[in-house]
Amino acid sequence: MSSNTQSEPLCLRAMGSFHVGGRRVQLAGRQPYQRTMSVGGEPVSINPNGTYAVEQMYVQYYLPEHYNGRGPLVFWHGGGMTGAVWETTPDGREGWVNRFLRKGWDVYVCDAVERGRSGFAPHPDIWPEGPITQTVDDVYARFRIGDAAGSYHQDPARRAPYRNTRFPVDHFDAFCLQMVPRWTHTNDAMVGAFKALLGRIGKSVIVCHSQSGPLAMRLASETPGLVSAVVGIEPAGLPMPAPKVYGTPTLIVLGGNMDSDRRWQLLSKKIDAFARKFSAIQILRLEELGIFGNSHVLMMDDNSDDIARRVDAWLRTATPNALDLPR
Protein backbone atom coordinates (compact mmCIF):
# COMPACT_ATOMS: atom_id res chain seq x y z
CA MET A 1 0.00 0.00 0.00
CA SER A 2 2.51 2.57 -1.11
CA SER A 3 1.57 6.22 -1.39
CA ASN A 4 1.58 6.08 -5.18
CA THR A 5 -0.84 3.17 -5.58
CA GLN A 6 -3.73 5.47 -6.47
CA SER A 7 -2.08 6.09 -9.85
CA GLU A 8 -1.60 2.38 -10.50
CA PRO A 9 -4.29 0.45 -12.41
CA LEU A 10 -6.69 -1.57 -10.29
CA CYS A 11 -7.29 -4.86 -12.09
CA LEU A 12 -10.35 -7.00 -11.37
CA ARG A 13 -11.39 -10.45 -12.45
CA ALA A 14 -15.06 -9.64 -11.71
CA MET A 15 -17.39 -7.09 -10.11
CA GLY A 16 -21.10 -6.86 -9.59
CA SER A 17 -23.88 -6.55 -7.03
CA PHE A 18 -26.90 -8.33 -5.64
CA HIS A 19 -29.49 -8.17 -2.87
CA VAL A 20 -29.75 -10.86 -0.22
CA GLY A 21 -31.99 -11.76 2.72
CA GLY A 22 -35.22 -10.00 3.63
CA ARG A 23 -38.78 -11.12 4.20
CA ARG A 24 -42.29 -10.64 2.81
CA VAL A 25 -44.98 -8.76 4.72
CA GLN A 26 -48.66 -8.48 3.79
CA LEU A 27 -50.78 -5.44 4.59
CA ALA A 28 -54.53 -5.13 4.37
CA GLY A 29 -57.23 -2.65 5.30
CA ARG A 30 -55.34 0.44 4.11
CA GLN A 31 -57.07 3.17 2.14
CA PRO A 32 -56.04 3.46 -1.54
CA TYR A 33 -55.11 6.92 -2.81
CA GLN A 34 -53.93 8.73 -5.93
CA ARG A 35 -50.56 10.35 -6.43
CA THR A 36 -48.79 11.94 -9.40
CA MET A 37 -45.52 10.01 -9.53
CA SER A 38 -43.64 12.00 -12.20
CA VAL A 39 -43.52 15.68 -13.05
CA GLY A 40 -45.94 16.36 -15.90
CA GLY A 41 -47.45 12.88 -15.57
CA GLU A 42 -50.92 11.61 -14.79
CA PRO A 43 -52.14 10.57 -11.34
CA VAL A 44 -51.63 6.92 -10.44
CA SER A 45 -53.86 4.89 -8.16
CA ILE A 46 -51.81 3.59 -5.22
CA ASN A 47 -53.10 0.57 -3.34
CA PRO A 48 -51.05 0.11 -0.15
CA ASN A 49 -52.60 -3.30 0.41
CA GLY A 50 -50.60 -6.32 -0.68
CA THR A 51 -47.18 -7.88 -0.27
CA TYR A 52 -44.02 -5.92 0.54
CA ALA A 53 -40.39 -7.05 0.24
CA VAL A 54 -38.49 -5.61 3.23
CA GLU A 55 -35.24 -5.99 5.19
CA GLN A 56 -33.12 -7.08 2.25
CA MET A 57 -29.47 -6.03 2.01
CA TYR A 58 -27.54 -4.58 -0.94
CA VAL A 59 -24.09 -6.02 -1.59
CA GLN A 60 -21.49 -4.87 -4.11
CA TYR A 61 -18.44 -7.01 -4.75
CA TYR A 62 -15.02 -6.49 -6.30
CA LEU A 63 -12.76 -9.46 -7.02
CA PRO A 64 -9.11 -8.60 -7.73
CA GLU A 65 -7.21 -10.15 -10.59
CA HIS A 66 -4.70 -11.67 -8.17
CA TYR A 67 -6.58 -13.20 -5.21
CA ASN A 68 -4.63 -13.71 -1.96
CA GLY A 69 -6.64 -16.78 -0.90
CA ARG A 70 -7.72 -15.34 2.44
CA GLY A 71 -11.09 -13.78 1.78
CA PRO A 72 -13.74 -12.91 1.21
CA LEU A 73 -13.56 -9.66 3.19
CA VAL A 74 -16.91 -8.05 3.99
CA PHE A 75 -17.19 -4.36 4.92
CA TRP A 76 -20.02 -3.42 7.30
CA HIS A 77 -20.57 0.32 7.98
CA GLY A 78 -21.70 2.12 11.12
CA GLY A 79 -24.85 3.98 12.13
CA GLY A 80 -26.15 6.71 9.88
CA MET A 81 -23.76 5.65 7.12
CA THR A 82 -23.65 3.31 4.12
CA GLY A 83 -20.98 1.27 2.38
CA ALA A 84 -19.69 4.54 0.91
CA VAL A 85 -17.68 5.07 4.11
CA TRP A 86 -15.23 2.41 2.89
CA GLU A 87 -15.00 3.52 -0.74
CA THR A 88 -13.17 6.84 -0.55
CA THR A 89 -12.14 9.58 1.85
CA PRO A 90 -13.69 13.06 2.07
CA ASP A 91 -10.53 14.58 0.60
CA GLY A 92 -10.49 12.23 -2.38
CA ARG A 93 -7.92 9.59 -1.37
CA GLU A 94 -8.56 5.93 -1.98
CA GLY A 95 -10.67 4.23 0.64
CA TRP A 96 -10.17 0.87 2.27
CA VAL A 97 -12.03 -0.95 -0.50
CA ASN A 98 -9.27 -0.12 -2.96
CA ARG A 99 -6.51 -0.59 -0.41
CA PHE A 100 -7.55 -4.13 0.43
CA LEU A 101 -8.26 -4.97 -3.20
CA ARG A 102 -4.68 -4.01 -3.96
CA LYS A 103 -3.63 -6.52 -1.31
CA GLY A 104 -5.50 -9.31 -3.07
CA TRP A 105 -8.65 -9.50 -0.96
CA ASP A 106 -12.02 -10.37 -2.50
CA VAL A 107 -14.08 -7.45 -1.21
CA TYR A 108 -17.82 -7.23 -0.50
CA VAL A 109 -19.27 -3.83 0.48
CA CYS A 110 -22.70 -3.79 2.10
CA ASP A 111 -25.45 -1.26 2.61
CA ALA A 112 -26.99 -2.90 5.68
CA VAL A 113 -30.74 -3.33 6.12
CA GLU A 114 -32.52 0.07 6.00
CA ARG A 115 -29.57 1.95 4.51
CA GLY A 116 -28.76 3.25 1.04
CA ARG A 117 -29.68 0.86 -1.74
CA SER A 118 -31.17 -1.67 0.67
CA GLY A 119 -34.26 0.48 1.15
CA PHE A 120 -36.62 0.59 4.12
CA ALA A 121 -40.12 -0.44 5.12
CA PRO A 122 -43.29 1.65 5.60
CA HIS A 123 -43.66 3.29 9.00
CA PRO A 124 -45.64 2.60 11.15
CA ASP A 125 -47.36 -0.09 9.08
CA ILE A 126 -44.41 -2.52 9.13
CA TRP A 127 -41.64 -0.86 11.15
CA PRO A 128 -42.90 0.45 14.51
CA GLU A 129 -40.80 3.60 14.64
CA GLY A 130 -39.36 6.23 12.36
CA PRO A 131 -35.71 6.95 11.61
CA ILE A 132 -33.19 9.07 13.45
CA THR A 133 -31.46 11.72 11.39
CA GLN A 134 -28.28 13.15 12.87
CA THR A 135 -27.30 16.80 12.68
CA VAL A 136 -23.86 17.67 11.40
CA ASP A 137 -23.30 19.41 14.75
CA ASP A 138 -23.64 16.07 16.57
CA VAL A 139 -21.52 14.19 14.05
CA TYR A 140 -18.70 16.72 14.40
CA ALA A 141 -18.48 16.23 18.17
CA ARG A 142 -19.56 12.61 18.59
CA PHE A 143 -17.13 11.33 15.98
CA ARG A 144 -14.34 13.07 17.92
CA ILE A 145 -13.52 15.51 15.16
CA GLY A 146 -14.58 18.51 17.22
CA ASP A 147 -13.14 18.70 20.71
CA ALA A 148 -16.47 19.05 22.57
CA ALA A 149 -20.21 19.43 22.21
CA GLY A 150 -20.87 22.70 20.44
CA SER A 151 -17.53 22.63 18.62
CA TYR A 152 -19.23 22.74 15.22
CA HIS A 153 -20.03 26.08 13.57
CA GLN A 154 -21.51 26.77 10.16
CA ASP A 155 -18.48 28.94 9.47
CA PRO A 156 -15.56 26.52 9.00
CA ALA A 157 -13.16 29.11 10.39
CA ARG A 158 -15.02 29.07 13.71
CA ARG A 159 -15.09 25.31 14.23
CA ALA A 160 -13.01 23.81 17.02
CA PRO A 161 -11.45 20.49 16.01
CA TYR A 162 -8.97 18.64 18.19
CA ARG A 163 -5.61 20.28 17.64
CA ASN A 164 -4.04 16.91 16.83
CA THR A 165 -6.90 15.58 14.71
CA ARG A 166 -6.03 13.29 11.83
CA PHE A 167 -9.43 13.83 10.19
CA PRO A 168 -9.24 16.02 7.03
CA VAL A 169 -11.24 18.82 8.66
CA ASP A 170 -11.24 21.02 5.56
CA HIS A 171 -13.43 18.34 3.97
CA PHE A 172 -15.85 17.70 6.85
CA ASP A 173 -18.76 19.15 4.86
CA ALA A 174 -18.10 16.62 2.08
CA PHE A 175 -18.18 13.81 4.64
CA CYS A 176 -21.57 14.97 5.95
CA LEU A 177 -23.13 14.51 2.52
CA GLN A 178 -22.95 10.72 2.91
CA MET A 179 -24.81 10.60 6.24
CA VAL A 180 -28.27 9.05 6.00
CA PRO A 181 -31.24 8.34 8.30
CA ARG A 182 -30.97 5.27 10.53
CA TRP A 183 -33.33 3.12 12.57
CA THR A 184 -32.63 1.65 16.01
CA HIS A 185 -34.86 -1.45 16.03
CA THR A 186 -33.47 -3.36 13.03
CA ASN A 187 -30.51 -5.18 14.62
CA ASP A 188 -32.01 -8.65 14.23
CA ALA A 189 -32.83 -7.95 10.58
CA MET A 190 -29.27 -6.76 9.95
CA VAL A 191 -27.74 -9.87 11.47
CA GLY A 192 -30.19 -12.05 9.55
CA ALA A 193 -29.21 -10.45 6.25
CA PHE A 194 -25.51 -10.98 6.97
CA LYS A 195 -26.19 -14.63 7.80
CA ALA A 196 -27.85 -14.92 4.40
CA LEU A 197 -24.82 -13.27 2.78
CA LEU A 198 -22.37 -15.67 4.45
CA GLY A 199 -24.58 -18.55 3.40
CA ARG A 200 -24.08 -17.38 -0.16
CA ILE A 201 -20.38 -16.45 -0.26
CA GLY A 202 -19.02 -18.72 2.47
CA LYS A 203 -16.66 -18.18 5.38
CA SER A 204 -15.54 -14.54 5.47
CA VAL A 205 -13.68 -11.84 7.34
CA ILE A 206 -15.89 -9.03 8.67
CA VAL A 207 -14.50 -5.49 8.89
CA CYS A 208 -17.03 -3.43 10.82
CA HIS A 209 -17.38 0.06 12.27
CA SER A 210 -19.18 1.64 15.20
CA GLN A 211 -22.82 0.43 15.37
CA SER A 212 -22.01 -2.71 13.39
CA GLY A 213 -19.20 -3.72 15.78
CA PRO A 214 -21.38 -5.46 18.38
CA LEU A 215 -23.59 -6.89 15.64
CA ALA A 216 -20.62 -8.39 13.79
CA MET A 217 -19.31 -9.95 17.00
CA ARG A 218 -22.78 -11.34 17.65
CA LEU A 219 -22.78 -12.74 14.11
CA ALA A 220 -19.41 -14.37 14.76
CA SER A 221 -20.57 -15.94 18.03
CA GLU A 222 -23.76 -17.28 16.45
CA THR A 223 -22.10 -18.56 13.25
CA PRO A 224 -18.48 -19.34 14.21
CA GLY A 225 -18.01 -21.59 11.20
CA LEU A 226 -18.80 -18.77 8.81
CA VAL A 227 -16.72 -15.90 10.25
CA SER A 228 -12.97 -16.42 10.06
CA ALA A 229 -12.03 -13.10 11.74
CA VAL A 230 -13.51 -9.76 12.81
CA VAL A 231 -11.88 -6.33 12.67
CA GLY A 232 -13.89 -3.90 14.77
CA ILE A 233 -13.14 -0.25 14.06
CA GLU A 234 -14.20 1.53 17.26
CA PRO A 235 -17.25 -0.63 18.05
CA ALA A 236 -19.94 1.51 19.66
CA GLY A 237 -21.10 -1.27 21.97
CA LEU A 238 -20.83 -4.97 22.77
CA PRO A 239 -22.87 -7.95 21.56
CA MET A 240 -26.13 -8.52 23.37
CA PRO A 241 -26.91 -10.94 24.80
CA ALA A 242 -23.31 -11.37 25.90
CA PRO A 243 -21.83 -14.56 24.43
CA LYS A 244 -20.74 -17.32 26.82
CA VAL A 245 -18.16 -18.53 24.32
CA TYR A 246 -16.28 -16.42 21.77
CA GLY A 247 -13.46 -17.93 19.75
CA THR A 248 -13.34 -15.87 16.55
CA PRO A 249 -10.04 -13.98 16.14
CA THR A 250 -11.01 -10.35 16.64
CA LEU A 251 -9.00 -7.14 16.42
CA ILE A 252 -10.56 -4.02 17.95
CA VAL A 253 -8.95 -0.78 16.75
CA LEU A 254 -9.33 2.34 18.91
CA GLY A 255 -8.32 5.85 17.90
CA GLY A 256 -7.34 8.98 19.79
CA ASN A 257 -8.68 11.56 22.21
CA MET A 258 -10.96 9.08 23.99
CA ASP A 259 -9.92 10.31 27.42
CA SER A 260 -11.56 13.67 26.74
CA ASP A 261 -14.89 12.15 25.67
CA ARG A 262 -17.07 10.72 28.46
CA ARG A 263 -18.99 8.35 26.19
CA TRP A 264 -15.81 6.85 24.78
CA GLN A 265 -14.24 6.62 28.22
CA LEU A 266 -17.10 4.34 29.25
CA LEU A 267 -17.10 2.37 26.00
CA SER A 268 -13.35 1.88 26.24
CA LYS A 269 -13.69 0.36 29.71
CA LYS A 270 -16.46 -1.96 28.51
CA ILE A 271 -14.33 -3.09 25.58
CA ASP A 272 -11.37 -3.76 27.88
CA ALA A 273 -13.53 -5.89 30.19
CA PHE A 274 -14.97 -7.81 27.24
CA ALA A 275 -11.51 -8.52 25.82
CA ARG A 276 -10.29 -9.81 29.20
CA LYS A 277 -13.00 -12.47 29.10
CA PHE A 278 -12.04 -13.87 25.69
CA SER A 279 -8.48 -14.56 24.58
CA ALA A 280 -9.52 -14.39 20.92
CA ILE A 281 -9.97 -10.61 21.21
CA GLN A 282 -7.02 -8.26 20.78
CA ILE A 283 -7.18 -4.48 21.22
CA LEU A 284 -5.05 -2.18 19.10
CA ARG A 285 -4.86 1.22 20.76
CA LEU A 286 -3.26 3.56 18.29
CA GLU A 287 -2.14 5.98 20.99
CA GLU A 288 -0.10 3.19 22.61
CA LEU A 289 1.81 3.02 19.34
CA GLY A 290 2.49 6.75 19.43
CA ILE A 291 -0.24 7.46 16.87
CA PHE A 292 -2.39 10.34 18.14
CA GLY A 293 -5.42 12.27 16.95
CA ASN A 294 -7.44 9.63 15.12
CA SER A 295 -11.17 10.29 14.95
CA HIS A 296 -14.05 7.83 15.19
CA VAL A 297 -13.90 7.38 11.40
CA LEU A 298 -10.21 6.51 11.35
CA MET A 299 -10.53 4.77 7.97
CA MET A 300 -10.99 8.30 6.59
CA ASP A 301 -8.25 10.02 8.59
CA ASP A 302 -5.07 11.24 6.92
CA ASN A 303 -3.17 8.15 8.16
CA SER A 304 -5.83 5.68 7.02
CA ASP A 305 -3.34 3.91 4.72
CA ASP A 306 -1.03 3.16 7.64
CA ILE A 307 -3.91 1.77 9.71
CA ALA A 308 -5.04 -0.34 6.75
CA ARG A 309 -1.53 -1.79 6.53
CA ARG A 310 -1.65 -2.76 10.19
CA VAL A 311 -5.08 -4.37 9.80
CA ASP A 312 -3.93 -6.28 6.71
CA ALA A 313 -0.84 -7.53 8.56
CA TRP A 314 -2.95 -8.74 11.48
CA LEU A 315 -5.41 -10.49 9.18
CA ARG A 316 -2.60 -12.37 7.48
CA THR A 317 -1.65 -13.87 10.85
CA ALA A 318 -5.26 -14.52 11.87
CA THR A 319 -6.60 -16.16 8.70
CA PRO A 320 -5.30 -19.15 6.76
CA ASN A 321 -4.33 -18.82 3.13
CA ALA A 322 -6.64 -21.17 1.28
CA LEU A 323 -4.29 -21.19 -1.70
CA ASP A 324 -1.59 -22.77 0.50
CA LEU A 325 -3.81 -25.44 2.07
CA PRO A 326 -3.60 -29.06 0.87
CA ARG A 327 -6.32 -30.00 -1.58
C-alpha positions as CSV (number, residue, x, y, z in Angstrom):
1,M,0.0,0.0,0.0
2,S,2.5,2.6,-1.1
3,S,1.6,6.2,-1.4
4,N,1.6,6.1,-5.2
5,T,-0.8,3.2,-5.6
6,Q,-3.7,5.5,-6.5
7,S,-2.1,6.1,-9.8
8,E,-1.6,2.4,-10.5
9,P,-4.3,0.4,-12.4
10,L,-6.7,-1.6,-10.3
11,C,-7.3,-4.9,-12.1
12,L,-10.3,-7.0,-11.4
13,R,-11.4,-10.5,-12.5
14,A,-15.1,-9.6,-11.7
15,M,-17.4,-7.1,-10.1
16,G,-21.1,-6.9,-9.6
17,S,-23.9,-6.5,-7.0
18,F,-26.9,-8.3,-5.6
19,H,-29.5,-8.2,-2.9
20,V,-29.8,-10.9,-0.2
21,G,-32.0,-11.8,2.7
22,G,-35.2,-10.0,3.6
23,R,-38.8,-11.1,4.2
24,R,-42.3,-10.6,2.8
25,V,-45.0,-8.8,4.7
26,Q,-48.7,-8.5,3.8
27,L,-50.8,-5.4,4.6
28,A,-54.5,-5.1,4.4
29,G,-57.2,-2.6,5.3
30,R,-55.3,0.4,4.1
31,Q,-57.1,3.2,2.1
32,P,-56.0,3.5,-1.5
33,Y,-55.1,6.9,-2.8
34,Q,-53.9,8.7,-5.9
35,R,-50.6,10.4,-6.4
36,T,-48.8,11.9,-9.4
37,M,-45.5,10.0,-9.5
38,S,-43.6,12.0,-12.2
39,V,-43.5,15.7,-13.1
40,G,-45.9,16.4,-15.9
41,G,-47.4,12.9,-15.6
42,E,-50.9,11.6,-14.8
43,P,-52.1,10.6,-11.3
44,V,-51.6,6.9,-10.4
45,S,-53.9,4.9,-8.2
46,I,-51.8,3.6,-5.2
47,N,-53.1,0.6,-3.3
48,P,-51.0,0.1,-0.2
49,N,-52.6,-3.3,0.4
50,G,-50.6,-6.3,-0.7
51,T,-47.2,-7.9,-0.3
52,Y,-44.0,-5.9,0.5
53,A,-40.4,-7.0,0.2
54,V,-38.5,-5.6,3.2
55,E,-35.2,-6.0,5.2
56,Q,-33.1,-7.1,2.2
57,M,-29.5,-6.0,2.0
58,Y,-27.5,-4.6,-0.9
59,V,-24.1,-6.0,-1.6
60,Q,-21.5,-4.9,-4.1
61,Y,-18.4,-7.0,-4.8
62,Y,-15.0,-6.5,-6.3
63,L,-12.8,-9.5,-7.0
64,P,-9.1,-8.6,-7.7
65,E,-7.2,-10.2,-10.6
66,H,-4.7,-11.7,-8.2
67,Y,-6.6,-13.2,-5.2
68,N,-4.6,-13.7,-2.0
69,G,-6.6,-16.8,-0.9
70,R,-7.7,-15.3,2.4
71,G,-11.1,-13.8,1.8
72,P,-13.7,-12.9,1.2
73,L,-13.6,-9.7,3.2
74,V,-16.9,-8.1,4.0
75,F,-17.2,-4.4,4.9
76,W,-20.0,-3.4,7.3
77,H,-20.6,0.3,8.0
78,G,-21.7,2.1,11.1
79,G,-24.8,4.0,12.1
80,G,-26.1,6.7,9.9
81,M,-23.8,5.6,7.1
82,T,-23.6,3.3,4.1
83,G,-21.0,1.3,2.4
84,A,-19.7,4.5,0.9
85,V,-17.7,5.1,4.1
86,W,-15.2,2.4,2.9
87,E,-15.0,3.5,-0.7
88,T,-13.2,6.8,-0.5
89,T,-12.1,9.6,1.9
90,P,-13.7,13.1,2.1
91,D,-10.5,14.6,0.6
92,G,-10.5,12.2,-2.4
93,R,-7.9,9.6,-1.4
94,E,-8.6,5.9,-2.0
95,G,-10.7,4.2,0.6
96,W,-10.2,0.9,2.3
97,V,-12.0,-0.9,-0.5
98,N,-9.3,-0.1,-3.0
99,R,-6.5,-0.6,-0.4
100,F,-7.5,-4.1,0.4
101,L,-8.3,-5.0,-3.2
102,R,-4.7,-4.0,-4.0
103,K,-3.6,-6.5,-1.3
104,G,-5.5,-9.3,-3.1
105,W,-8.7,-9.5,-1.0
106,D,-12.0,-10.4,-2.5
107,V,-14.1,-7.4,-1.2
108,Y,-17.8,-7.2,-0.5
109,V,-19.3,-3.8,0.5
110,C,-22.7,-3.8,2.1
111,D,-25.4,-1.3,2.6
112,A,-27.0,-2.9,5.7
113,V,-30.7,-3.3,6.1
114,E,-32.5,0.1,6.0
115,R,-29.6,2.0,4.5
116,G,-28.8,3.3,1.0
117,R,-29.7,0.9,-1.7
118,S,-31.2,-1.7,0.7
119,G,-34.3,0.5,1.1
120,F,-36.6,0.6,4.1
121,A,-40.1,-0.4,5.1
122,P,-43.3,1.7,5.6
123,H,-43.7,3.3,9.0
124,P,-45.6,2.6,11.1
125,D,-47.4,-0.1,9.1
126,I,-44.4,-2.5,9.1
127,W,-41.6,-0.9,11.2
128,P,-42.9,0.5,14.5
129,E,-40.8,3.6,14.6
130,G,-39.4,6.2,12.4
131,P,-35.7,7.0,11.6
132,I,-33.2,9.1,13.5
133,T,-31.5,11.7,11.4
134,Q,-28.3,13.2,12.9
135,T,-27.3,16.8,12.7
136,V,-23.9,17.7,11.4
137,D,-23.3,19.4,14.8
138,D,-23.6,16.1,16.6
139,V,-21.5,14.2,14.1
140,Y,-18.7,16.7,14.4
141,A,-18.5,16.2,18.2
142,R,-19.6,12.6,18.6
143,F,-17.1,11.3,16.0
144,R,-14.3,13.1,17.9
145,I,-13.5,15.5,15.2
146,G,-14.6,18.5,17.2
147,D,-13.1,18.7,20.7
148,A,-16.5,19.1,22.6
149,A,-20.2,19.4,22.2
150,G,-20.9,22.7,20.4
151,S,-17.5,22.6,18.6
152,Y,-19.2,22.7,15.2
153,H,-20.0,26.1,13.6
154,Q,-21.5,26.8,10.2
155,D,-18.5,28.9,9.5
156,P,-15.6,26.5,9.0
157,A,-13.2,29.1,10.4
158,R,-15.0,29.1,13.7
159,R,-15.1,25.3,14.2
160,A,-13.0,23.8,17.0
161,P,-11.4,20.5,16.0
162,Y,-9.0,18.6,18.2
163,R,-5.6,20.3,17.6
164,N,-4.0,16.9,16.8
165,T,-6.9,15.6,14.7
166,R,-6.0,13.3,11.8
167,F,-9.4,13.8,10.2
168,P,-9.2,16.0,7.0
169,V,-11.2,18.8,8.7
170,D,-11.2,21.0,5.6
171,H,-13.4,18.3,4.0
172,F,-15.8,17.7,6.9
173,D,-18.8,19.2,4.9
174,A,-18.1,16.6,2.1
175,F,-18.2,13.8,4.6
176,C,-21.6,15.0,5.9
177,L,-23.1,14.5,2.5
178,Q,-23.0,10.7,2.9
179,M,-24.8,10.6,6.2
180,V,-28.3,9.0,6.0
181,P,-31.2,8.3,8.3
182,R,-31.0,5.3,10.5
183,W,-33.3,3.1,12.6
184,T,-32.6,1.6,16.0
185,H,-34.9,-1.4,16.0
186,T,-33.5,-3.4,13.0
187,N,-30.5,-5.2,14.6
188,D,-32.0,-8.6,14.2
189,A,-32.8,-7.9,10.6
190,M,-29.3,-6.8,10.0
191,V,-27.7,-9.9,11.5
192,G,-30.2,-12.0,9.6
193,A,-29.2,-10.4,6.3
194,F,-25.5,-11.0,7.0
195,K,-26.2,-14.6,7.8
196,A,-27.9,-14.9,4.4
197,L,-24.8,-13.3,2.8
198,L,-22.4,-15.7,4.4
199,G,-24.6,-18.6,3.4
200,R,-24.1,-17.4,-0.2
201,I,-20.4,-16.4,-0.3
202,G,-19.0,-18.7,2.5
203,K,-16.7,-18.2,5.4
204,S,-15.5,-14.5,5.5
205,V,-13.7,-11.8,7.3
206,I,-15.9,-9.0,8.7
207,V,-14.5,-5.5,8.9
208,C,-17.0,-3.4,10.8
209,H,-17.4,0.1,12.3
210,S,-19.2,1.6,15.2
211,Q,-22.8,0.4,15.4
212,S,-22.0,-2.7,13.4
213,G,-19.2,-3.7,15.8
214,P,-21.4,-5.5,18.4
215,L,-23.6,-6.9,15.6
216,A,-20.6,-8.4,13.8
217,M,-19.3,-10.0,17.0
218,R,-22.8,-11.3,17.7
219,L,-22.8,-12.7,14.1
220,A,-19.4,-14.4,14.8
221,S,-20.6,-15.9,18.0
222,E,-23.8,-17.3,16.5
223,T,-22.1,-18.6,13.2
224,P,-18.5,-19.3,14.2
225,G,-18.0,-21.6,11.2
226,L,-18.8,-18.8,8.8
227,V,-16.7,-15.9,10.2
228,S,-13.0,-16.4,10.1
229,A,-12.0,-13.1,11.7
230,V,-13.5,-9.8,12.8
231,V,-11.9,-6.3,12.7
232,G,-13.9,-3.9,14.8
233,I,-13.1,-0.2,14.1
234,E,-14.2,1.5,17.3
235,P,-17.2,-0.6,18.1
236,A,-19.9,1.5,19.7
237,G,-21.1,-1.3,22.0
238,L,-20.8,-5.0,22.8
239,P,-22.9,-8.0,21.6
240,M,-26.1,-8.5,23.4
241,P,-26.9,-10.9,24.8
242,A,-23.3,-11.4,25.9
243,P,-21.8,-14.6,24.4
244,K,-20.7,-17.3,26.8
245,V,-18.2,-18.5,24.3
246,Y,-16.3,-16.4,21.8
247,G,-13.5,-17.9,19.7
248,T,-13.3,-15.9,16.6
249,P,-10.0,-14.0,16.1
250,T,-11.0,-10.3,16.6
251,L,-9.0,-7.1,16.4
252,I,-10.6,-4.0,17.9
253,V,-9.0,-0.8,16.7
254,L,-9.3,2.3,18.9
255,G,-8.3,5.8,17.9
256,G,-7.3,9.0,19.8
257,N,-8.7,11.6,22.2
258,M,-11.0,9.1,24.0
259,D,-9.9,10.3,27.4
260,S,-11.6,13.7,26.7
261,D,-14.9,12.1,25.7
262,R,-17.1,10.7,28.5
263,R,-19.0,8.3,26.2
264,W,-15.8,6.9,24.8
265,Q,-14.2,6.6,28.2
266,L,-17.1,4.3,29.3
267,L,-17.1,2.4,26.0
268,S,-13.3,1.9,26.2
269,K,-13.7,0.4,29.7
270,K,-16.5,-2.0,28.5
271,I,-14.3,-3.1,25.6
272,D,-11.4,-3.8,27.9
273,A,-13.5,-5.9,30.2
274,F,-15.0,-7.8,27.2
275,A,-11.5,-8.5,25.8
276,R,-10.3,-9.8,29.2
277,K,-13.0,-12.5,29.1
278,F,-12.0,-13.9,25.7
279,S,-8.5,-14.6,24.6
280,A,-9.5,-14.4,20.9
281,I,-10.0,-10.6,21.2
282,Q,-7.0,-8.3,20.8
283,I,-7.2,-4.5,21.2
284,L,-5.0,-2.2,19.1
285,R,-4.9,1.2,20.8
286,L,-3.3,3.6,18.3
287,E,-2.1,6.0,21.0
288,E,-0.1,3.2,22.6
289,L,1.8,3.0,19.3
290,G,2.5,6.8,19.4
291,I,-0.2,7.5,16.9
292,F,-2.4,10.3,18.1
293,G,-5.4,12.3,16.9
294,N,-7.4,9.6,15.1
295,S,-11.2,10.3,14.9
296,H,-14.1,7.8,15.2
297,V,-13.9,7.4,11.4
298,L,-10.2,6.5,11.4
299,M,-10.5,4.8,8.0
300,M,-11.0,8.3,6.6
301,D,-8.2,10.0,8.6
302,D,-5.1,11.2,6.9
303,N,-3.2,8.1,8.2
304,S,-5.8,5.7,7.0
305,D,-3.3,3.9,4.7
306,D,-1.0,3.2,7.6
307,I,-3.9,1.8,9.7
308,A,-5.0,-0.3,6.8
309,R,-1.5,-1.8,6.5
310,R,-1.6,-2.8,10.2
311,V,-5.1,-4.4,9.8
312,D,-3.9,-6.3,6.7
313,A,-0.8,-7.5,8.6
314,W,-2.9,-8.7,11.5
315,L,-5.4,-10.5,9.2
316,R,-2.6,-12.4,7.5
317,T,-1.6,-13.9,10.9
318,A,-5.3,-14.5,11.9
319,T,-6.6,-16.2,8.7
320,P,-5.3,-19.1,6.8
321,N,-4.3,-18.8,3.1
322,A,-6.6,-21.2,1.3
323,L,-4.3,-21.2,-1.7
324,D,-1.6,-22.8,0.5
325,L,-3.8,-25.4,2.1
326,P,-3.6,-29.1,0.9
327,R,-6.3,-30.0,-1.6
